[in-house]
Amino acid sequence: MGPREIKKKINLLGNPSVGKTSMILRFVNDMYDDKYLKTLGTNIYTKNVKTMGANVKLIIHDIMGEKSYESVQRTTFNRSNGAILVADVTSKKTLDDIIDYWIPRYEEIAGKDKPMYLAINKMDLPNKAITQEIITDDISSHFKDIFFTSAKTGDGVRGAFHELAISVLLMMRRTEERRIEREEIMEIETTKDFLGAIFTLMSNIDDFTASVQQDILKKSGIDERHLDEHIKEENAVKFARELEEWCVRGGNMVTAEKIRGVIHQYIGKYRVGDF
């Protein structure tokens, strides 16, 4: 079973000519064009990033840098999962505008809970106007991290996109965890109820074949011929945890999270991250 594909919309923001499109082309196609590539409206690119047991398909929206096109911004920022804000290292104004305009505008539409990264681009150029000393605590507090990048050489570009992919994936998982906590999965009072809930969750997974089930039951110390008989709690929980890990390895994060919720309901002390 291959990793599940998760589609996430992200944005690159910033003033005209800071290198947003060049960064995207370096990341998506590993190419660079020294001609100025003006974006008209919005261009959309895609790139798959494999991380944390999942295949994250980034839908990258490259928006024109002119501030006056508010209707384009509203459409492009809506339902965004995160953003990279790009400044030109030779122009401090491009950083000032990120703080004064682009962040408030993005948060107004996309929401204030979305992960944002700052890319100080064109680091291959001399006469740098944005240095690490200029980036105060007040500036850095807006971002999960700051990357010094060069679309021309490729330095830092891949790291910025990959970190954003990880952040949006973690946010999705935390949201799913909170949803599961609010759900009443089913009344679980006995080990038989617990195993029934686990098998119900696994019933819609095509790759969970009889042989896979047998292997995991055996690994957990459970005799498949006697599932209707009393099964020790520790064996039942071990079986569920083995299934959770199997789902994670296969990229089925939603089912893995649901299994965690059932375990939590059953023993009341399961913590995400223990395994």
C-alpha contacts under 8 A as a table, 3 or more apart, distances in Angstrom:
res1	aa1	res2	aa2	distance
1	M	207	D	6.46
1	M	250	G	5.39
2	G	250	G	5.60
2	G	251	G	6.74
3	P	53	G	6.33
3	P	54	A	5.07
3	P	55	N	5.69
3	P	249	R	7.64
3	P	250	G	5.22
3	P	251	G	4.04
3	P	252	N	7.05
4	R	54	A	5.74
4	R	55	N	5.96
4	R	250	G	7.25
4	R	251	G	4.79
4	R	252	N	5.90
4	R	253	M	7.92
5	E	54	A	6.56
5	E	55	N	4.75
5	E	56	V	5.78
5	E	57	K	6.56
6	I	54	A	7.20
6	I	55	N	6.12
6	I	56	V	4.78
6	I	57	K	5.84
7	K	56	V	5.89
7	K	57	K	4.66
7	K	58	L	6.07
7	K	59	I	6.94
8	K	56	V	6.98
8	K	57	K	6.18
8	K	58	L	5.15
8	K	59	I	5.88
8	K	80	S	7.77
8	K	81	N	6.25
8	K	168	V	7.42
9	K	58	L	5.98
9	K	59	I	4.62
9	K	60	I	6.11
9	K	61	H	7.34
9	K	79	R	7.36
9	K	80	S	5.19
9	K	81	N	5.48
9	K	82	G	7.27
10	I	58	L	6.72
10	I	59	I	6.08
10	I	60	I	5.11
10	I	61	H	6.19
10	I	80	S	5.50
10	I	81	N	5.53
10	I	82	G	4.98
10	I	83	A	5.36
10	I	84	I	7.92
11	N	60	I	5.76
11	N	61	H	4.84
11	N	62	D	6.24
11	N	63	I	7.54
11	N	76	T	7.74
11	N	77	F	7.12
11	N	80	S	6.95
11	N	82	G	6.52
11	N	83	A	4.60
11	N	84	I	6.36
12	L	20	K	6.30
12	L	60	I	7.41
12	L	61	H	6.46
12	L	62	D	5.46
12	L	63	I	6.77
12	L	83	A	5.70
12	L	84	I	4.93
12	L	85	L	5.74
12	L	86	V	6.99
13	L	20	K	7.26
13	L	62	D	7.36
13	L	63	I	6.60
13	L	65	G	7.16
13	L	83	A	7.18
13	L	84	I	6.39
13	L	85	L	4.71
13	L	86	V	6.04
13	L	102	W	6.89
14	G	18	V	6.88
14	G	20	K	7.45
14	G	65	G	5.72
14	G	85	L	5.72
14	G	86	V	5.20
14	G	87	A	6.41
14	G	94	T	7.10
14	G	97	D	7.72
14	G	98	I	6.29
14	G	102	W	6.65
15	N	18	V	6.15
15	N	64	M	7.95
15	N	65	G	4.37
15	N	66	E	6.55
15	N	67	K	7.84
15	N	86	V	7.85
15	N	87	A	7.46
15	N	94	T	6.11
15	N	97	D	7.49
15	N	98	I	7.94
16	P	19	G	7.87
16	P	38	K	7.75
16	P	64	M	6.83
16	P	65	G	4.27
16	P	66	E	6.44
17	S	20	K	7.49
17	S	36	Y	7.05
17	S	37	L	7.98
17	S	38	K	7.51
17	S	65	G	7.76
17	S	88	D	7.99
18	V	86	V	6.44
18	V	87	A	5.66
18	V	88	D	4.80
18	V	94	T	7.58
18	V	121	N	6.96
18	V	122	K	7.84
19	G	22	S	5.06
19	G	23	M	6.06
19	G	86	V	7.38
19	G	88	D	7.42
19	G	121	N	6.84
19	G	122	K	7.45
19	G	151	A	7.19
20	K	23	M	5.23
20	K	24	I	6.39
20	K	62	D	6.99
20	K	86	V	6.46
21	T	24	I	5.06
21	T	25	L	6.16
21	T	37	L	6.82
21	T	39	T	7.52
21	T	62	D	6.56
22	S	25	L	5.14
22	S	26	R	6.10
22	S	32	Y	6.34
22	S	33	D	7.14
22	S	37	L	7.55
22	S	151	A	5.72
22	S	152	K	7.83
23	M	26	R	5.10
23	M	27	F	6.20
23	M	150	S	7.66
23	M	151	A	4.83
23	M	157	V	6.51
24	I	27	F	5.08
24	I	28	V	5.88
24	I	45	Y	7.80
24	I	60	I	7.95
25	L	28	V	5.12
25	L	29	N	5.34
25	L	30	D	6.33
25	L	31	M	5.88
25	L	32	Y	6.72
26	R	29	N	5.65
26	R	30	D	4.15
26	R	31	M	4.79
26	R	32	Y	5.90
26	R	151	A	5.98
26	R	152	K	7.82
26	R	154	G	6.48
26	R	157	V	7.42
27	F	30	D	5.50
27	F	31	M	7.90
27	F	154	G	7.96
27	F	157	V	6.48
27	F	158	R	5.89
27	F	161	F	7.76
28	V	45	Y	7.59
28	V	46	T	7.17
28	V	47	K	5.79
30	D	154	G	7.89
32	Y	151	A	6.80
32	Y	152	K	5.80
33	D	36	Y	7.81
33	D	152	K	7.90
34	D	152	K	7.69
38	K	64	M	7.55
39	T	42	T	6.69
39	T	43	N	6.94
39	T	62	D	7.45
39	T	63	I	6.70
39	T	64	M	5.04
39	T	65	G	7.83
40	L	43	N	7.60
40	L	63	I	7.69
40	L	64	M	5.77
41	G	63	I	6.07
41	G	64	M	5.45
41	G	72	V	6.51
42	T	61	H	6.42
42	T	62	D	5.48
42	T	63	I	4.54
42	T	64	M	6.28
42	T	72	V	7.49
42	T	76	T	7.42
43	N	61	H	5.90
43	N	62	D	5.06
43	N	63	I	6.60
44	I	59	I	6.82
44	I	60	I	5.54
44	I	61	H	4.71
44	I	62	D	6.13
45	Y	59	I	5.99
45	Y	60	I	5.02
45	Y	61	H	6.63
45	Y	62	D	7.85
46	T	57	K	6.73
46	T	58	L	5.51
46	T	59	I	4.78
46	T	60	I	5.83
47	K	57	K	5.74
47	K	58	L	5.30
47	K	59	I	6.99
47	K	60	I	7.84
48	N	55	N	6.45
48	N	56	V	5.61
48	N	57	K	4.34
48	N	58	L	6.08
49	V	55	N	5.74
49	V	56	V	5.06
49	V	57	K	6.24
49	V	58	L	7.30
49	V	162	H	7.08
49	V	165	A	7.22
50	K	53	G	7.06
50	K	54	A	5.72
50	K	55	N	4.41
50	K	56	V	6.01
51	T	54	A	5.49
51	T	55	N	6.46
51	T	56	V	7.29
51	T	165	A	8.00
51	T	166	I	6.92
52	M	166	I	7.66
53	G	248	V	6.20
53	G	249	R	5.87
53	G	250	G	6.99
53	G	251	G	5.11
54	A	251	G	4.95
54	A	252	N	7.97
54	A	253	M	7.88
55	N	251	G	7.67
56	V	165	A	6.89
56	V	169	L	7.67
58	L	165	A	7.34
61	H	76	T	6.92
63	I	72	V	7.93
63	I	73	Q	7.47
63	I	76	T	7.41
66	E	69	Y	6.39
67	K	70	E	6.90
69	Y	72	V	5.56
69	Y	73	Q	6.52
70	E	73	Q	4.95
70	E	74	R	6.13
71	S	74	R	5.15
71	S	75	T	6.39
72	V	75	T	5.33
72	V	76	T	6.06
73	Q	76	T	5.06
73	Q	77	F	5.77
74	R	77	F	5.44
74	R	78	N	5.96
74	R	109	I	6.36
75	T	78	N	5.48
76	T	80	S	7.61
77	F	80	S	5.32
77	F	106	Y	6.35
77	F	109	I	6.04
77	F	110	A	5.51
78	N	109	I	5.89
78	N	110	A	5.36
79	R	110	A	5.93
80	S	83	A	7.73
80	S	110	A	5.68
80	S	114	K	7.88
81	N	110	A	7.69
81	N	114	K	5.95
81	N	115	P	7.45
81	N	168	V	6.14
82	G	114	K	5.07
82	G	115	P	4.94
82	G	116	M	5.79
82	G	164	L	6.97
82	G	168	V	6.59
83	A	114	K	7.64
83	A	115	P	6.59
83	A	116	M	4.89
83	A	117	Y	6.44
83	A	164	L	7.48
84	I	116	M	5.72
84	I	117	Y	4.76
84	I	118	L	5.73
84	I	119	A	6.67
84	I	160	A	7.66
84	I	161	F	7.87
84	I	164	L	7.75
85	L	98	I	6.96
85	L	102	W	7.93
85	L	116	M	7.17
85	L	117	Y	6.18
85	L	118	L	4.94
85	L	119	A	6.05
86	V	95	L	7.95
86	V	98	I	7.92
86	V	118	L	6.06
86	V	119	A	4.79
86	V	120	I	6.01
86	V	121	N	6.53
87	A	91	S	7.63
87	A	92	K	7.92
87	A	94	T	5.12
87	A	95	L	5.29
87	A	98	I	7.53
87	A	118	L	7.67
87	A	119	A	6.26
87	A	120	I	4.95
87	A	121	N	5.89
88	D	91	S	5.44
88	D	92	K	7.41
88	D	94	T	6.10
88	D	95	L	7.48
88	D	120	I	5.92
88	D	121	N	5.16
88	D	122	K	6.11
89	V	92	K	6.99
89	V	120	I	5.60
89	V	121	N	5.76
89	V	122	K	5.96
89	V	123	M	6.32
89	V	125	L	7.97
89	V	128	K	5.44
89	V	129	A	5.78
89	V	130	I	5.06
89	V	131	T	7.73
90	T	122	K	7.75
90	T	125	L	7.57
90	T	126	P	7.71
90	T	127	N	6.14
90	T	128	K	4.69
90	T	129	A	4.74
90	T	130	I	6.57
91	S	94	T	5.70
91	S	95	L	7.44
91	S	128	K	7.70
91	S	129	A	5.65
91	S	130	I	6.98
92	K	95	L	5.25
92	K	96	D	6.33
92	K	129	A	5.68
92	K	130	I	5.72
93	K	96	D	4.84
93	K	97	D	6.00
94	T	97	D	5.24
94	T	98	I	6.39
95	L	98	I	5.09
95	L	99	I	6.58
95	L	130	I	8.00
96	D	99	I	5.29
96	D	100	D	6.05
97	D	100	D	4.97
97	D	101	Y	5.28
97	D	102	W	6.49
98	I	101	Y	5.57
98	I	102	W	4.66
98	I	103	I	5.87
99	I	102	W	6.43
99	I	103	I	5.73
99	I	104	P	7.57
99	I	139	I	7.34
100	D	103	I	6.95
100	D	104	P	6.98
101	Y	104	P	5.65
101	Y	105	R	6.01
102	W	105	R	5.15
102	W	106	Y	5.95
103	I	106	Y	5.18
103	I	107	E	6.05
104	P	107	E	5.20
104	P	108	E	5.96
105	R	108	E	5.15
105	R	109	I	6.67
106	Y	109	I	5.48
106	Y	110	A	5.73
106	Y	111	G	7.30
107	E	110	A	5.18
107	E	111	G	4.50
107	E	112	K	4.82
107	E	114	K	7.87
108	E	111	G	5.83
108	E	112	K	7.37
110	A	114	K	7.25
111	G	114	K	6.36
114	K	168	V	7.94
115	P	143	F	7.29
115	P	144	K	6.56
115	P	164	L	7.17
115	P	167	S	6.54
115	P	168	V	7.05
116	M	142	H	7.40
116	M	143	F	5.18
116	M	144	K	6.04
116	M	145	D	7.86
116	M	164	L	7.56
117	Y	143	F	5.07
117	Y	144	K	5.67
117	Y	145	D	5.40
117	Y	146	I	5.92
117	Y	147	F	7.65
117	Y	160	A	7.22
117	Y	164	L	7.19
118	L	143	F	6.33
118	L	145	D	6.59
118	L	146	I	4.74
118	L	147	F	6.16
119	A	146	I	5.96
119	A	147	F	4.78
119	A	148	F	5.74
119	A	149	T	6.20
119	A	160	A	7.36
120	I	123	M	7.25
120	I	130	I	7.77
120	I	146	I	7.58
120	I	147	F	6.19
120	I	148	F	4.75
120	I	149	T	5.84
121	N	148	F	6.06
121	N	149	T	4.62
121	N	150	S	5.29
121	N	151	A	7.09
122	K	125	L	5.79
122	K	149	T	6.34
122	K	150	S	4.67
122	K	151	A	6.66
122	K	152	K	7.41
123	M	126	P	7.73
123	M	128	K	7.82
123	M	148	F	6.57
123	M	149	T	5.82
123	M	150	S	5.17
124	D	150	S	6.05
124	D	152	K	7.38
124	D	153	T	7.42
125	L	128	K	7.19
128	K	131	T	6.87
130	I	134	I	6.14
130	I	135	I	7.60
131	T	134	I	5.32
131	T	135	I	6.83
132	Q	135	I	5.30
133	E	136	T	6.85
135	I	138	D	7.93
135	I	139	I	5.85
135	I	140	S	6.46
136	T	139	I	5.25
136	T	140	S	6.26
137	D	140	S	5.09
137	D	141	S	5.89
138	D	141	S	5.40
138	D	142	H	7.44
139	I	142	H	5.99
139	I	143	F	7.86
140	S	143	F	5.55
140	S	144	K	7.90
140	S	145	D	7.47
140	S	146	I	7.41
141	S	144	K	7.61
143	F	146	I	6.91
147	F	156	G	6.20
147	F	157	V	7.94
147	F	159	G	7.92
147	F	160	A	6.37
148	F	155	D	7.78
148	F	156	G	6.15
149	T	154	G	7.13
149	T	155	D	5.28
149	T	156	G	4.56
149	T	157	V	5.65
150	S	153	T	5.47
150	S	154	G	5.39
150	S	155	D	5.21
150	S	156	G	6.77
150	S	157	V	6.87
151	A	154	G	4.91
151	A	155	D	7.04
151	A	157	V	6.68
154	G	157	V	5.67
154	G	158	R	7.48
155	D	158	R	7.67
156	G	159	G	5.29
156	G	160	A	6.32
157	V	160	A	5.38
157	V	161	F	6.63
158	R	161	F	5.38
158	R	162	H	6.07
159	G	162	H	5.13
159	G	163	E	6.00
160	A	163	E	5.33
160	A	164	L	6.34
161	F	164	L	5.15
161	F	165	A	6.20
162	H	165	A	4.96
162	H	166	I	6.28
163	E	166	I	5.14
163	E	167	S	6.23
164	L	167	S	5.00
164	L	168	V	6.24
165	A	168	V	5.39
165	A	169	L	6.19
166	I	169	L	5.13
166	I	170	L	6.13
167	S	170	L	5.15
167	S	171	M	6.14
168	V	171	M	5.01
168	V	172	M	6.20
169	L	172	M	5.10
169	L	173	R	6.35
170	L	173	R	5.06
170	L	174	R	6.18
171	M	174	R	5.13
171	M	175	T	6.16
172	M	175	T	5.14
172	M	176	E	6.21
173	R	176	E	4.99
173	R	177	E	6.10
173	R	253	M	7.81
173	R	257	E	7.80
174	R	177	E	4.99
174	R	178	R	6.27
175	T	178	R	5.23
175	T	179	R	6.24
176	E	179	R	5.01
176	E	180	I	6.14
176	E	254	V	7.41
176	E	257	E	7.15
177	E	180	I	5.13
177	E	181	E	6.22
177	E	257	E	6.39
177	E	258	K	8.00
177	E	261	G	7.71
178	R	181	E	5.09
178	R	182	R	6.45
179	R	182	R	5.23
179	R	183	E	6.41
180	I	183	E	5.10
180	I	257	E	7.60
180	I	258	K	6.48
180	I	261	G	6.10
181	E	184	E	7.88
181	E	261	G	6.56
184	E	187	E	7.79
185	I	262	V	7.09
186	M	197	A	7.44
187	E	193	D	7.64
188	I	191	T	7.89
188	I	193	D	5.20
188	I	194	F	5.77
188	I	265	Q	7.41
188	I	266	Y	6.40
189	E	193	D	6.35
189	E	194	F	7.52
189	E	266	Y	7.48
190	T	193	D	5.13
190	T	194	F	6.33
191	T	194	F	4.90
191	T	195	L	6.19
191	T	230	H	7.85
191	T	231	I	6.91
191	T	232	K	7.68
191	T	233	E	6.31
191	T	236	A	7.00
192	K	195	L	5.23
192	K	196	G	6.04
192	K	228	D	7.62
192	K	230	H	7.90
192	K	231	I	7.91
193	D	196	G	5.02
193	D	197	A	6.21
194	F	197	A	5.21
194	F	198	I	6.39
194	F	236	A	7.85
194	F	262	V	7.39
194	F	263	I	7.98
194	F	266	Y	6.72
195	L	198	I	5.01
195	L	199	F	6.12
195	L	236	A	6.80
195	L	240	A	7.97
196	G	199	F	5.20
196	G	200	T	6.09
197	A	200	T	5.08
197	A	201	L	6.40
197	A	262	V	7.27
198	I	201	L	5.22
198	I	202	M	6.44
198	I	240	A	6.81
198	I	259	I	6.60
198	I	262	V	7.35
199	F	202	M	5.04
199	F	203	S	6.03
200	T	203	S	5.19
200	T	204	N	7.89
201	L	204	N	6.92
201	L	255	T	6.78
201	L	258	K	7.54
201	L	259	I	7.39
202	M	205	I	5.59
202	M	208	F	6.90
202	M	255	T	7.56
203	S	206	D	7.85
203	S	208	F	7.67
205	I	208	F	5.54
206	D	209	T	6.94
208	F	212	V	5.93
208	F	213	Q	6.63
209	T	212	V	5.19
209	T	213	Q	6.25
210	A	213	Q	5.04
210	A	214	Q	6.12
211	S	214	Q	5.03
211	S	215	D	6.17
212	V	215	D	5.19
212	V	216	I	6.29
213	Q	216	I	5.32
213	Q	217	L	6.05
214	Q	217	L	5.14
214	Q	218	K	6.07
214	Q	224	E	6.83
215	D	218	K	5.21
215	D	219	K	6.13
216	I	219	K	4.95
216	I	220	S	6.12
216	I	239	F	6.62
216	I	242	E	6.76
216	I	243	L	7.29
217	L	220	S	5.08
217	L	221	G	6.35
217	L	222	I	5.12
217	L	223	D	6.85
217	L	224	E	6.62
217	L	239	F	6.27
218	K	221	G	5.14
218	K	222	I	5.56
218	K	223	D	6.56
218	K	224	E	7.68
219	K	222	I	7.62
219	K	239	F	7.79
220	S	235	N	5.68
220	S	236	A	7.50
220	S	238	K	5.68
220	S	239	F	5.10
220	S	242	E	7.63
221	G	235	N	6.11
222	I	227	L	7.74
222	I	231	I	7.32
222	I	235	N	6.63
222	I	236	A	7.79
223	D	226	H	5.61
223	D	227	L	6.84
224	E	227	L	5.57
226	H	229	E	5.40
227	L	230	H	7.63
227	L	231	I	7.39
231	I	235	N	6.93
231	I	236	A	6.76
232	K	235	N	5.36
232	K	236	A	6.38
233	E	236	A	5.12
233	E	237	V	6.16
234	E	237	V	5.19
234	E	238	K	6.03
235	N	238	K	4.99
235	N	239	F	6.12
236	A	239	F	5.09
236	A	240	A	6.38
237	V	240	A	5.06
237	V	241	R	6.18
237	V	263	I	7.03
238	K	241	R	5.09
238	K	242	E	6.07
239	F	242	E	5.11
239	F	243	L	6.26
240	A	243	L	5.06
240	A	244	E	6.18
240	A	259	I	6.89
240	A	263	I	7.35
241	R	244	E	4.90
241	R	245	E	6.27
241	R	259	I	7.89
241	R	260	R	7.97
242	E	245	E	5.21
242	E	246	W	6.17
243	L	246	W	4.89
243	L	247	C	6.16
243	L	256	A	7.73
244	E	247	C	5.15
244	E	248	V	6.27
244	E	255	T	7.66
244	E	256	A	4.75
244	E	257	E	7.77
244	E	259	I	6.20
244	E	260	R	7.28
245	E	248	V	5.00
245	E	249	R	6.16
245	E	256	A	7.35
246	W	249	R	5.21
246	W	250	G	6.34
247	C	250	G	5.08
247	C	251	G	6.14
247	C	252	N	4.94
247	C	253	M	6.55
247	C	255	T	6.83
247	C	256	A	5.54
248	V	251	G	5.00
248	V	252	N	5.69
248	V	253	M	5.70
248	V	256	A	6.20
249	R	252	N	7.66
252	N	255	T	5.85
252	N	256	A	6.42
253	M	256	A	4.95
253	M	257	E	6.12
254	V	257	E	5.24
254	V	258	K	6.36
255	T	258	K	4.97
255	T	259	I	6.16
256	A	259	I	5.14
256	A	260	R	6.36
257	E	260	R	5.03
257	E	261	G	6.38
258	K	261	G	4.98
258	K	262	V	6.40
259	I	262	V	5.11
259	I	263	I	6.24
260	R	263	I	5.12
260	R	264	H	6.09
260	R	270	Y	7.39
260	R	272	V	7.34
261	G	264	H	5.04
261	G	265	Q	6.18
262	V	265	Q	5.04
262	V	266	Y	6.11
263	I	266	Y	4.99
263	I	267	I	6.13
263	I	268	G	7.48
263	I	270	Y	6.41
264	H	267	I	5.62
264	H	268	G	4.81
264	H	269	K	5.93
264	H	270	Y	4.71
264	H	271	R	7.44
265	Q	268	G	5.36
267	I	270	Y	6.86
270	Y	274	D	7.65
271	R	274	D	5.82
272	V	275	F	7.55
